[in-house]
Amino acid sequence: MLNSIGLFFSIVGTVFLICYGLPSKLHLPPKALLDQGLTEKEEIENEKIKKLARLGVFFLMGGFILQLMSNFI
């Protein structure tokens, strides 16, 4: 059962990472690259994406840990 829960967490984390990328990746619109400034709305959107990407990493690592624990129980 623990292995199945870990697998589910890993799948969810992988989907988050596919959709939102890695947390260190910058998500800047092309216009922002030209004028080197972001509007408040773009900054809020970037923070939201970073949080979801970090959540994906959390789920992925949590899933791996649960799968590893299931081998020793």
Secondary structure, 3 states (H helix, E strand, C coil): CHHHHHHHHHHHHHHHHHHHCCCCCCCCCHHHHHHCCCCHHHHHHHHHHHHHHHHHHHHHHHHHHHHHHHHHC
